[in-house]
Amino acid sequence: MCKKELPIGIVDFAEMISGDFYYVDKTGMIKELLSNWGEVNHFTRPHGFGSTVNLSMLQYFFELDTDKSLFDGLAISNETELCNRYMGQYPVVAINLDMIDCLNYEDARREIACVISREVRRFSFLLDSPNLSESDKSILSTLMDRNMSDIIIISSILFLTRILERHFKKKVIVLIDGYDVPLEKANRYGYYHKMEMLIHGMFHQGIKTNSSLEFAVLVGCLRVARPSIISGFNNAKMYTLLNAECDEQFGFTDEEVKEMLAYYDLSEYYDLTKEWYDGYKIGRANMYNPWDVINWCDQLRSDINRAPKCYWANSSSNEELKRFIGRMSDGVTKTQIERLISGDTVQKKIEEQLTYDTMYDNIENMWSLLYATGYLTQSETLMGNVVRLAIPNTEVRTIFRDSVLSMFEKEVAQDGAMVTDFCDALKTGNAEEVERLFNDFMEKTISIRDTAVKKSFKESFYHGLLIGILSYKDGWSVDSNGESGNGYYDIAAEIEKEEIGIIIEVKYAENAQFESECQNAIKQINDNDYTAELKSDGMRTLWKYAIACYKKECRVVVEREDYKPK
């Protein structure tokens, strides 16, 4: 049987349904929204959790003259009375600000103007409406101009909804996706306060004081809560990550992931999928990142031998995490990062009134930011906004690890003498000096505690530290996880001019069992003939290193082999 295609990059609901792509049914959101009525419905969700598809689905459901067959067989179609009353009954304004990413205010406001203009042009037929005055039509024409002024941008939602109400004699639904993205980019590039005034004006006029509004739905990462903006949102019904309402409507539930895997005959990968992409707690629900699951299934369909990877990291800049990791000079923060990467939790109070211009002001705000943006999740709610935070899954833990290693490499690059001493010790077989210097290097970064994280992840962290050091040694050819002999070594280095080859096997010594792990590593090197490739490349002096690590300590054992070709 021919399977449905996975909707990679498809965010338009009608295209997804009519194109027969695989769709995880989130139409239950419609009933929840209407049952928990709010004039303004304000959702805070991390990127990649399906906000664009959900808002597109809402648009097609409510919009006048919609194709009602799009919803045949979906959950909402069972709500006959609700569908008769609401489906296809409203003009809808849909604005997506999620792609606004500009270095300066002028370019950003121009992009916002283009987004508004494109939406207004959907209603260009109103220029012939007998229900509109010439003044209304003049305003409509102005809203179609991509060069509209700030004043017109600020009034755009209000003007458009009023014109739509006059023509259709119906109030208007407004949907805004990524409402906070222009603020986040403006804060990053230094024009926050100008953008804040623009967004405040749009929301104050178009959402708070708009009598033409039936209701609005807005989705972003952070709650817009600054005093100058909050006046535009004080009529909002909040759906934060701590709220139970609509908690299963963004992201995939465990049952939805099982069904998807079963549909594509991939059920055997359930445990791996759960380990890598599950773990987000929204309200009372445990959720998967949908962007990850869809890409992972698509990858498995083409190659079942591929390992899972970090899809979410490629969809964002990880700016928030980079700045957080950069604050590791604070000893408390460093210890807490160690606990998190090791699978433990930290107790924090979540600040839901966080704003982009204050989110980096102090370390406590940054904890709340990492929670809001999906790098951390609540493992337990203690009281009110006090929660236990954890890294949700292996994917995000890998992003944390790579960020730490990246910072470590920058520090290593600044200490050339220490790198030289370490490499000199390696190439001369001085295990005692290698051990001392690597312990010194580890003291500069975090450690992996002996808790819930798999041993393979702990080993890969120390493996990364070693690669970070060796990569700065001129004249050395360094390879990682290469094939040689009867298996795959951890690290191999060749010093061609001196015909010296080095093999390093890294082990995590649980409960400080250094000696046994070192012996296991040496045995693994010899049993699998990891030096075979070095020998074929002309290396004559071979050093075989076992490095066993536990927290911030290591032990080093070395064997020498002198190779003479027959």
Secondary structure as a PSIPRED ss2 file (coil, helix, strand):
# PSIPRED VFORMAT (PSIPRED V4.0)

   1 M C   1.000  0.000  0.000
   2 C C   1.000  0.000  0.000
   3 K C   1.000  0.000  0.000
   4 K C   1.000  0.000  0.000
   5 E E   0.000  0.000  1.000
   6 L C   1.000  0.000  0.000
   7 P C   1.000  0.000  0.000
   8 I C   1.000  0.000  0.000
   9 G C   1.000  0.000  0.000
  10 I C   1.000  0.000  0.000
  11 V C   1.000  0.000  0.000
  12 D C   1.000  0.000  0.000
  13 F H   0.000  1.000  0.000
  14 A H   0.000  1.000  0.000
  15 E H   0.000  1.000  0.000
  16 M H   0.000  1.000  0.000
  17 I H   0.000  1.000  0.000
  18 S H   0.000  1.000  0.000
  19 G C   1.000  0.000  0.000
  20 D C   1.000  0.000  0.000
  21 F E   0.000  0.000  1.000
  22 Y C   1.000  0.000  0.000
  23 Y C   1.000  0.000  0.000
  24 V C   1.000  0.000  0.000
  25 D C   1.000  0.000  0.000
  26 K C   1.000  0.000  0.000
  27 T C   1.000  0.000  0.000
  28 G H   0.000  1.000  0.000
  29 M H   0.000  1.000  0.000
  30 I H   0.000  1.000  0.000
  31 K H   0.000  1.000  0.000
  32 E H   0.000  1.000  0.000
  33 L H   0.000  1.000  0.000
  34 L H   0.000  1.000  0.000
  35 S H   0.000  1.000  0.000
  36 N C   1.000  0.000  0.000
  37 W C   1.000  0.000  0.000
  38 G C   1.000  0.000  0.000
  39 E C   1.000  0.000  0.000
  40 V E   0.000  0.000  1.000
  41 N E   0.000  0.000  1.000
  42 H E   0.000  0.000  1.000
  43 F E   0.000  0.000  1.000
  44 T E   0.000  0.000  1.000
  45 R C   1.000  0.000  0.000
  46 P C   1.000  0.000  0.000
  47 H C   1.000  0.000  0.000
  48 G C   1.000  0.000  0.000
  49 F C   1.000  0.000  0.000
  50 G C   1.000  0.000  0.000
  51 S H   0.000  1.000  0.000
  52 T H   0.000  1.000  0.000
  53 V H   0.000  1.000  0.000
  54 N H   0.000  1.000  0.000
  55 L H   0.000  1.000  0.000
  56 S H   0.000  1.000  0.000
  57 M H   0.000  1.000  0.000
  58 L H   0.000  1.000  0.000
  59 Q H   0.000  1.000  0.000
  60 Y H   0.000  1.000  0.000
  61 F H   0.000  1.000  0.000
  62 F H   0.000  1.000  0.000
  63 E E   0.000  0.000  1.000
  64 L C   1.000  0.000  0.000
  65 D C   1.000  0.000  0.000
  66 T C   1.000  0.000  0.000
  67 D C   1.000  0.000  0.000
  68 K H   0.000  1.000  0.000
  69 S H   0.000  1.000  0.000
  70 L H   0.000  1.000  0.000
  71 F H   0.000  1.000  0.000
  72 D C   1.000  0.000  0.000
  73 G C   1.000  0.000  0.000
  74 L C   1.000  0.000  0.000
  75 A H   0.000  1.000  0.000
  76 I H   0.000  1.000  0.000
  77 S H   0.000  1.000  0.000
  78 N H   0.000  1.000  0.000
  79 E C   1.000  0.000  0.000
  80 T H   0.000  1.000  0.000
  81 E H   0.000  1.000  0.000
  82 L H   0.000  1.000  0.000
  83 C H   0.000  1.000  0.000
  84 N H   0.000  1.000  0.000
  85 R H   0.000  1.000  0.000
  86 Y H   0.000  1.000  0.000
  87 M C   1.000  0.000  0.000
  88 G C   1.000  0.000  0.000
  89 Q C   1.000  0.000  0.000
  90 Y E   0.000  0.000  1.000
  91 P C   1.000  0.000  0.000
  92 V E   0.000  0.000  1.000
  93 V E   0.000  0.000  1.000
  94 A E   0.000  0.000  1.000
  95 I E   0.000  0.000  1.000
  96 N E   0.000  0.000  1.000
  97 L C   1.000  0.000  0.000
  98 D C   1.000  0.000  0.000
  99 M C   1.000  0.000  0.000
 100 I C   1.000  0.000  0.000
 101 D C   1.000  0.000  0.000
 102 C C   1.000  0.000  0.000
 103 L C   1.000  0.000  0.000
 104 N C   1.000  0.000  0.000
 105 Y H   0.000  1.000  0.000
 106 E H   0.000  1.000  0.000
 107 D H   0.000  1.000  0.000
 108 A H   0.000  1.000  0.000
 109 R H   0.000  1.000  0.000
 110 R H   0.000  1.000  0.000
 111 E H   0.000  1.000  0.000
 112 I H   0.000  1.000  0.000
 113 A H   0.000  1.000  0.000
 114 C H   0.000  1.000  0.000
 115 V H   0.000  1.000  0.000
 116 I H   0.000  1.000  0.000
 117 S H   0.000  1.000  0.000
 118 R H   0.000  1.000  0.000
 119 E H   0.000  1.000  0.000
 120 V H   0.000  1.000  0.000
 121 R H   0.000  1.000  0.000
 122 R C   1.000  0.000  0.000
 123 F C   1.000  0.000  0.000
 124 S H   0.000  1.000  0.000
 125 F H   0.000  1.000  0.000
 126 L H   0.000  1.000  0.000
 127 L H   0.000  1.000  0.000
 128 D H   0.000  1.000  0.000
 129 S C   1.000  0.000  0.000
 130 P C   1.000  0.000  0.000
 131 N C   1.000  0.000  0.000
 132 L C   1.000  0.000  0.000
 133 S C   1.000  0.000  0.000
 134 E H   0.000  1.000  0.000
 135 S H   0.000  1.000  0.000
 136 D H   0.000  1.000  0.000
 137 K H   0.000  1.000  0.000
 138 S H   0.000  1.000  0.000
 139 I H   0.000  1.000  0.000
 140 L H   0.000  1.000  0.000
 141 S H   0.000  1.000  0.000
 142 T H   0.000  1.000  0.000
 143 L H   0.000  1.000  0.000
 144 M C   1.000  0.000  0.000
 145 D C   1.000  0.000  0.000
 146 R C   1.000  0.000  0.000
 147 N C   1.000  0.000  0.000
 148 M C   1.000  0.000  0.000
 149 S C   1.000  0.000  0.000
 150 D H   0.000  1.000  0.000
 151 I H   0.000  1.000  0.000
 152 I H   0.000  1.000  0.000
 153 I H   0.000  1.000  0.000
 154 I H   0.000  1.000  0.000
 155 S H   0.000  1.000  0.000
 156 S H   0.000  1.000  0.000
 157 I H   0.000  1.000  0.000
 158 L H   0.000  1.000  0.000
 159 F H   0.000  1.000  0.000
 160 L H   0.000  1.000  0.000
 161 T H   0.000  1.000  0.000
 162 R H   0.000  1.000  0.000
 163 I H   0.000  1.000  0.000
 164 L H   0.000  1.000  0.000
 165 E H   0.000  1.000  0.000
 166 R H   0.000  1.000  0.000
 167 H H   0.000  1.000  0.000
 168 F H   0.000  1.000  0.000
 169 K C   1.000  0.000  0.000
 170 K C   1.000  0.000  0.000
 171 K C   1.000  0.000  0.000
 172 V E   0.000  0.000  1.000
 173 I E   0.000  0.000  1.000
 174 V E   0.000  0.000  1.000
 175 L E   0.000  0.000  1.000
 176 I E   0.000  0.000  1.000
 177 D E   0.000  0.000  1.000
 178 G C   1.000  0.000  0.000
 179 Y C   1.000  0.000  0.000
 180 D C   1.000  0.000  0.000
 181 V H   0.000  1.000  0.000
 182 P H   0.000  1.000  0.000
 183 L H   0.000  1.000  0.000
 184 E H   0.000  1.000  0.000
 185 K H   0.000  1.000  0.000
 186 A H   0.000  1.000  0.000
 187 N H   0.000  1.000  0.000
 188 R H   0.000  1.000  0.000
 189 Y H   0.000  1.000  0.000
 190 G C   1.000  0.000  0.000
 191 Y C   1.000  0.000  0.000
 192 Y H   0.000  1.000  0.000
 193 H H   0.000  1.000  0.000
 194 K H   0.000  1.000  0.000
 195 M H   0.000  1.000  0.000
 196 E H   0.000  1.000  0.000
 197 M H   0.000  1.000  0.000
 198 L H   0.000  1.000  0.000
 199 I H   0.000  1.000  0.000
 200 H H   0.000  1.000  0.000
 201 G H   0.000  1.000  0.000
 202 M H   0.000  1.000  0.000
 203 F H   0.000  1.000  0.000
 204 H H   0.000  1.000  0.000
 205 Q H   0.000  1.000  0.000
 206 G H   0.000  1.000  0.000
 207 I H   0.000  1.000  0.000
 208 K H   0.000  1.000  0.000
 209 T C   1.000  0.000  0.000
 210 N C   1.000  0.000  0.000
 211 S C   1.000  0.000  0.000
 212 S C   1.000  0.000  0.000
 213 L E   0.000  0.000  1.000
 214 E E   0.000  0.000  1.000
 215 F E   0.000  0.000  1.000
 216 A E   0.000  0.000  1.000
 217 V E   0.000  0.000  1.000
 218 L E   0.000  0.000  1.000
 219 V E   0.000  0.000  1.000
 220 G E   0.000  0.000  1.000
 221 C C   1.000  0.000  0.000
 222 L C   1.000  0.000  0.000
 223 R C   1.000  0.000  0.000
 224 V C   1.000  0.000  0.000
 225 A C   1.000  0.000  0.000
 226 R C   1.000  0.000  0.000
 227 P H   0.000  1.000  0.000
 228 S H   0.000  1.000  0.000
 229 I H   0.000  1.000  0.000
 230 I H   0.000  1.000  0.000
 231 S C   1.000  0.000  0.000
 232 G C   1.000  0.000  0.000
 233 F C   1.000  0.000  0.000
 234 N C   1.000  0.000  0.000
 235 N C   1.000  0.000  0.000
 236 A E   0.000  0.000  1.000
 237 K E   0.000  0.000  1.000
 238 M E   0.000  0.000  1.000
 239 Y E   0.000  0.000  1.000
 240 T C   1.000  0.000  0.000
 241 L C   1.000  0.000  0.000
 242 L C   1.000  0.000  0.000
 243 N C   1.000  0.000  0.000
 244 A C   1.000  0.000  0.000
 245 E C   1.000  0.000  0.000
 246 C C   1.000  0.000  0.000
 247 D C   1.000  0.000  0.000
 248 E C   1.000  0.000  0.000
 249 Q C   1.000  0.000  0.000
 250 F C   1.000  0.000  0.000
 251 G C   1.000  0.000  0.000
 252 F E   0.000  0.000  1.000
 253 T C   1.000  0.000  0.000
 254 D H   0.000  1.000  0.000
 255 E H   0.000  1.000  0.000
 256 E H   0.000  1.000  0.000
 257 V H   0.000  1.000  0.000
 258 K H   0.000  1.000  0.000
 259 E H   0.000  1.000  0.000
 260 M H   0.000  1.000  0.000
 261 L H   0.000  1.000  0.000
 262 A H   0.000  1.000  0.000
 263 Y H   0.000  1.000  0.000
 264 Y C   1.000  0.000  0.000
 265 D C   1.000  0.000  0.000
 266 L C   1.000  0.000  0.000
 267 S H   0.000  1.000  0.000
 268 E H   0.000  1.000  0.000
 269 Y H   0.000  1.000  0.000
 270 Y H   0.000  1.000  0.000
 271 D H   0.000  1.000  0.000
 272 L H   0.000  1.000  0.000
 273 T H   0.000  1.000  0.000
 274 K H   0.000  1.000  0.000
 275 E H   0.000  1.000  0.000
 276 W H   0.000  1.000  0.000
 277 Y H   0.000  1.000  0.000
 278 D C   1.000  0.000  0.000
 279 G C   1.000  0.000  0.000
 280 Y E   0.000  0.000  1.000
 281 K E   0.000  0.000  1.000
 282 I E   0.000  0.000  1.000
 283 G C   1.000  0.000  0.000
 284 R C   1.000  0.000  0.000
 285 A E   0.000  0.000  1.000
 286 N E   0.000  0.000  1.000
 287 M E   0.000  0.000  1.000
 288 Y E   0.000  0.000  1.000
 289 N C   1.000  0.000  0.000
 290 P H   0.000  1.000  0.000
 291 W H   0.000  1.000  0.000
 292 D H   0.000  1.000  0.000
 293 V H   0.000  1.000  0.000
 294 I H   0.000  1.000  0.000
 295 N H   0.000  1.000  0.000
 296 W H   0.000  1.000  0.000
 297 C H   0.000  1.000  0.000
 298 D H   0.000  1.000  0.000
 299 Q H   0.000  1.000  0.000
 300 L H   0.000  1.000  0.000
 301 R H   0.000  1.000  0.000
 302 S H   0.000  1.000  0.000
 303 D C   1.000  0.000  0.000
 304 I C   1.000  0.000  0.000
 305 N C   1.000  0.000  0.000
 306 R C   1.000  0.000  0.000
 307 A C   1.000  0.000  0.000
 308 P C   1.000  0.000  0.000
 309 K C   1.000  0.000  0.000
 310 C C   1.000  0.000  0.000
 311 Y C   1.000  0.000  0.000
 312 W H   0.000  1.000  0.000
 313 A H   0.000  1.000  0.000
 314 N H   0.000  1.000  0.000
 315 S H   0.000  1.000  0.000
 316 S C   1.000  0.000  0.000
 317 S C   1.000  0.000  0.000
 318 N C   1.000  0.000  0.000
 319 E H   0.000  1.000  0.000
 320 E H   0.000  1.000  0.000
 321 L H   0.000  1.000  0.000
 322 K H   0.000  1.000  0.000
 323 R H   0.000  1.000  0.000
 324 F H   0.000  1.000  0.000
 325 I H   0.000  1.000  0.000
 326 G C   1.000  0.000  0.000
 327 R C   1.000  0.000  0.000
 328 M C   1.000  0.000  0.000
 329 S C   1.000  0.000  0.000
 330 D C   1.000  0.000  0.000
 331 G H   0.000  1.000  0.000
 332 V H   0.000  1.000  0.000
 333 T H   0.000  1.000  0.000
 334 K H   0.000  1.000  0.000
 335 T H   0.000  1.000  0.000
 336 Q H   0.000  1.000  0.000
 337 I H   0.000  1.000  0.000
 338 E H   0.000  1.000  0.000
 339 R H   0.000  1.000  0.000
 340 L H   0.000  1.000  0.000
 341 I H   0.000  1.000  0.000
 342 S C   1.000  0.000  0.000
 343 G C   1.000  0.000  0.000
 344 D C   1.000  0.000  0.000
 345 T C   1.000  0.000  0.000
 346 V E   0.000  0.000  1.000
 347 Q E   0.000  0.000  1.000
 348 K E   0.000  0.000  1.000
 349 K E   0.000  0.000  1.000
 350 I C   1.000  0.000  0.000
 351 E C   1.000  0.000  0.000
 352 E C   1.000  0.000  0.000
 353 Q C   1.000  0.000  0.000
 354 L C   1.000  0.000  0.000
 355 T C   1.000  0.000  0.000
 356 Y C   1.000  0.000  0.000
 357 D C   1.000  0.000  0.000
 358 T C   1.000  0.000  0.000
 359 M C   1.000  0.000  0.000
 360 Y C   1.000  0.000  0.000
 361 D C   1.000  0.000  0.000
 362 N C   1.000  0.000  0.000
 363 I H   0.000  1.000  0.000
 364 E H   0.000  1.000  0.000
 365 N H   0.000  1.000  0.000
 366 M H   0.000  1.000  0.000
 367 W H   0.000  1.000  0.000
 368 S H   0.000  1.000  0.000
 369 L H   0.000  1.000  0.000
 370 L H   0.000  1.000  0.000
 371 Y H   0.000  1.000  0.000
 372 A H   0.000  1.000  0.000
 373 T C   1.000  0.000  0.000
 374 G C   1.000  0.000  0.000
 375 Y C   1.000  0.000  0.000
 376 L C   1.000  0.000  0.000
 377 T E   0.000  0.000  1.000
 378 Q E   0.000  0.000  1.000
 379 S E   0.000  0.000  1.000
 380 E E   0.000  0.000  1.000
 381 T E   0.000  0.000  1.000
 382 L E   0.000  0.000  1.000
 383 M E   0.000  0.000  1.000
 384 G C   1.000  0.000  0.000
 385 N C   1.000  0.000  0.000
 386 V E   0.000  0.000  1.000
 387 V E   0.000  0.000  1.000
 388 R E   0.000  0.000  1.000
 389 L E   0.000  0.000  1.000
 390 A E   0.000  0.000  1.000
 391 I C   1.000  0.000  0.000
 392 P C   1.000  0.000  0.000
 393 N C   1.000  0.000  0.000
 394 T H   0.000  1.000  0.000
 395 E H   0.000  1.000  0.000
 396 V H   0.000  1.000  0.000
 397 R H   0.000  1.000  0.000
 398 T H   0.000  1.000  0.000
 399 I H   0.000  1.000  0.000
 400 F H   0.000  1.000  0.000
 401 R H   0.000  1.000  0.000
 402 D H   0.000  1.000  0.000
 403 S H   0.000  1.000  0.000
 404 V H   0.000  1.000  0.000
 405 L H   0.000  1.000  0.000
 406 S H   0.000  1.000  0.000
 407 M H   0.000  1.000  0.000
 408 F H   0.000  1.000  0.000
 409 E H   0.000  1.000  0.000
 410 K H   0.000  1.000  0.000
 411 E H   0.000  1.000  0.000
 412 V H   0.000  1.000  0.000
 413 A H   0.000  1.000  0.000
 414 Q C   1.000  0.000  0.000
 415 D C   1.000  0.000  0.000
 416 G H   0.000  1.000  0.000
 417 A H   0.000  1.000  0.000
 418 M H   0.000  1.000  0.000
 419 V H   0.000  1.000  0.000
 420 T H   0.000  1.000  0.000
 421 D H   0.000  1.000  0.000
 422 F H   0.000  1.000  0.000
 423 C H   0.000  1.000  0.000
 424 D H   0.000  1.000  0.000
 425 A H   0.000  1.000  0.000
 426 L H   0.000  1.000  0.000
 427 K H   0.000  1.000  0.000
 428 T C   1.000  0.000  0.000
 429 G C   1.000  0.000  0.000
 430 N C   1.000  0.000  0.000
 431 A H   0.000  1.000  0.000
 432 E H   0.000  1.000  0.000
 433 E H   0.000  1.000  0.000
 434 V H   0.000  1.000  0.000
 435 E H   0.000  1.000  0.000
 436 R H   0.000  1.000  0.000
 437 L H   0.000  1.000  0.000
 438 F H   0.000  1.000  0.000
 439 N H   0.000  1.000  0.000
 440 D H   0.000  1.000  0.000
 441 F H   0.000  1.000  0.000
 442 M H   0.000  1.000  0.000
 443 E H   0.000  1.000  0.000
 444 K C   1.000  0.000  0.000
 445 T C   1.000  0.000  0.000
 446 I C   1.000  0.000  0.000
 447 S C   1.000  0.000  0.000
 448 I C   1.000  0.000  0.000
 449 R C   1.000  0.000  0.000
 450 D C   1.000  0.000  0.000
 451 T C   1.000  0.000  0.000
 452 A C   1.000  0.000  0.000
 453 V C   1.000  0.000  0.000
 454 K C   1.000  0.000  0.000
 455 K H   0.000  1.000  0.000
 456 S H   0.000  1.000  0.000
 457 F H   0.000  1.000  0.000
 458 K H   0.000  1.000  0.000
 459 E H   0.000  1.000  0.000
 460 S H   0.000  1.000  0.000
 461 F H   0.000  1.000  0.000
 462 Y H   0.000  1.000  0.000
 463 H H   0.000  1.000  0.000
 464 G H   0.000  1.000  0.000
 465 L H   0.000  1.000  0.000
 466 L H   0.000  1.000  0.000
 467 I H   0.000  1.000  0.000
 468 G H   0.000  1.000  0.000
 469 I H   0.000  1.000  0.000
 470 L H   0.000  1.000  0.000
 471 S C   1.000  0.000  0.000
 472 Y C   1.000  0.000  0.000
 473 K C   1.000  0.000  0.000
 474 D C   1.000  0.000  0.000
 475 G C   1.000  0.000  0.000
 476 W C   1.000  0.000  0.000
 477 S E   0.000  0.000  1.000
 478 V E   0.000  0.000  1.000
 479 D E   0.000  0.000  1.000
 480 S E   0.000  0.000  1.000
 481 N C   1.000  0.000  0.000
 482 G C   1.000  0.000  0.000
 483 E E   0.000  0.000  1.000
 484 S E   0.000  0.000  1.000
 485 G C   1.000  0.000  0.000
 486 N C   1.000  0.000  0.000
 487 G E   0.000  0.000  1.000
 488 Y E   0.000  0.000  1.000
 489 Y C   1.000  0.000  0.000
 490 D C   1.000  0.000  0.000
 491 I E   0.000  0.000  1.000
 492 A E   0.000  0.000  1.000
 493 A E   0.000  0.000  1.000
 494 E E   0.000  0.000  1.000
 495 I E   0.000  0.000  1.000
 496 E H   0.000  1.000  0.000
 497 K H   0.000  1.000  0.000
 498 E H   0.000  1.000  0.000
 499 E C   1.000  0.000  0.000
 500 I E   0.000  0.000  1.000
 501 G E   0.000  0.000  1.000
 502 I E   0.000  0.000  1.000
 503 I E   0.000  0.000  1.000
 504 I E   0.000  0.000  1.000
 505 E E   0.000  0.000  1.000
 506 V E   0.000  0.000  1.000
 507 K E   0.000  0.000  1.000
 508 Y E   0.000  0.000  1.000
 509 A C   1.000  0.000  0.000
 510 E H   0.000  1.000  0.000
 511 N H   0.000  1.000  0.000
 512 A H   0.000  1.000  0.000
 513 Q C   1.000  0.000  0.000
 514 F H   0.000  1.000  0.000
 515 E H   0.000  1.000  0.000
 516 S H   0.000  1.000  0.000
 517 E H   0.000  1.000  0.000
 518 C H   0.000  1.000  0.000
 519 Q H   0.000  1.000  0.000
 520 N H   0.000  1.000  0.000
 521 A H   0.000  1.000  0.000
 522 I H   0.000  1.000  0.000
 523 K H   0.000  1.000  0.000
 524 Q H   0.000  1.000  0.000
 525 I H   0.000  1.000  0.000
 526 N H   0.000  1.000  0.000
 527 D H   0.000  1.000  0.000
 528 N C   1.000  0.000  0.000
 529 D C   1.000  0.000  0.000
 530 Y C   1.000  0.000  0.000
 531 T C   1.000  0.000  0.000
 532 A H   0.000  1.000  0.000
 533 E H   0.000  1.000  0.000
 534 L H   0.000  1.000  0.000
 535 K H   0.000  1.000  0.000
 536 S H   0.000  1.000  0.000
 537 D C   1.000  0.000  0.000
 538 G C   1.000  0.000  0.000
 539 M C   1.000  0.000  0.000
 540 R C   1.000  0.000  0.000
 541 T E   0.000  0.000  1.000
 542 L E   0.000  0.000  1.000
 543 W E   0.000  0.000  1.000
 544 K E   0.000  0.000  1.000
 545 Y E   0.000  0.000  1.000
 546 A E   0.000  0.000  1.000
 547 I E   0.000  0.000  1.000
 548 A E   0.000  0.000  1.000
 549 C E   0.000  0.000  1.000
 550 Y E   0.000  0.000  1.000
 551 K C   1.000  0.000  0.000
 552 K C   1.000  0.000  0.000
 553 E E   0.000  0.000  1.000
 554 C E   0.000  0.000  1.000
 555 R E   0.000  0.000  1.000
 556 V E   0.000  0.000  1.000
 557 V E   0.000  0.000  1.000
 558 V E   0.000  0.000  1.000
 559 E E   0.000  0.000  1.000
 560 R E   0.000  0.000  1.000
 561 E E   0.000  0.000  1.000
 562 D E   0.000  0.000  1.000
 563 Y C   1.000  0.000  0.000
 564 K C   1.000  0.000  0.000
 565 P C   1.000  0.000  0.000
 566 K C   1.000  0.000  0.000
